[in-house]
Amino acid sequence: MQVVIKIVTLICLLVLMASPGFAAAEIALLHSTPKATVWTDELTRGVRDALGEAAQVSEVFLGSSMEDDEYFENRLIQIQTTWGSSQPAVVIADGTLAFSFMRKYREDLFVGAPVVYCAMERPEPELLQQCGECTGLPLEFGVGRTVDFIFSLRPKTTMVVGIVDGSLQGAALRKAAEQAMEPYLDQAQIIFPGHEPGDDGGLDMEALRDVAASVPRYGAALFLKFEEDRLHQSVDPMEAVLSVSLKSNGPLFVLSDEWMKGSPGRTVGGVVVSARAQGKGVGQAVLRILTGEAVSEMLIEPLFPQATVDLTTLGRFGIEQSLLPVGTVVWNSPEKPVRSGDISATGLVAGVVVISVLGVVFVIIRRKRKSAK
């Protein structure tokens, strides 16, 4: 069914682009961050890959969820001033903050433009109604599958150290990890430093480094979410990932490929969501809207996390590739050493070219010598 929808959308789009006076549509992409990140870059690439020449994408970085109402009211005025009387054909809300922003200011900003959310859980029906003409691509993290992934790669794991902040989403991810650990509690335990009885004050970056250093050799670190510290100040999650990976004695597993891309060779991987795939999925939804499909009738199939590993890190912890589940995506495959007697196709072609050139030069020299005589 999904293939049929893509074909029909493509045909409609080609007809639209071939019509006289066609102009690329304007798309407003609102991010839930104050600046560009690996996630926003990859998601935007995915959106643009899907849209091609059918639309132009303008990015807006809203800020941090730590900001107050006055900040976002000023942000609204800035966006209104930038766009003026222009109206985007579609608004993409990347994340919970962007979606909430559009709901709050629906009557003041981009009135009537359809909204497509992504990079967040499926919202409650009443929240969708507040957003008006709205649909989206929900994001589901593979917490349970990543816990299973840890024990399939390291069956002797004795401890999982969960890295998480004190946000509502962090609490939900922590609960999911605790439930996923239940089948393994006879051999291992899971702890959440900063969120345990007697140790429930949260973490800051210094405490996080100490926690990472305490991960035992037969343990594993599981990075769920860390975007605010114990004082509710914003922190750079990429810095947090790097700190854990550098200090931990056990491998680090993550839920999103943005942490793998942002710190190559430092994380093992996990059953991860892909920012690029999210972008392509939401871009395809935008194409369907541009070709006239009613938002209220759209059914967008969710994307599922994919088991993904960095082979460089895998080898550093002595984890055998034979333990990888079928279908696992691998990054950073080590290059095979060239053995004597092995000749690649490229090398063979290069050799033939060199021999041919030498042959031509030889013929030219002989002709010149005969002429000289």
PyMOL commands that set and color helices and strands:
alter all, ss='L'
color gray80, all
select helices_A, chain A and resi 2-18+38-54+69-83+96-104+125-130+143-153+168-184+205-213+237-247+257-262+275-290+295-297+311-316+321-323+345-372
alter helices_A, ss='H'
color red, helices_A
select strands_A, chain A and resi 25-31+55-61+90-94+115-118+134-137+159-164+189-191+219-225+252-254+269-272+306-310+329-331
alter strands_A, ss='S'
color yellow, strands_A
deselect
rebuild
show_as cartoon
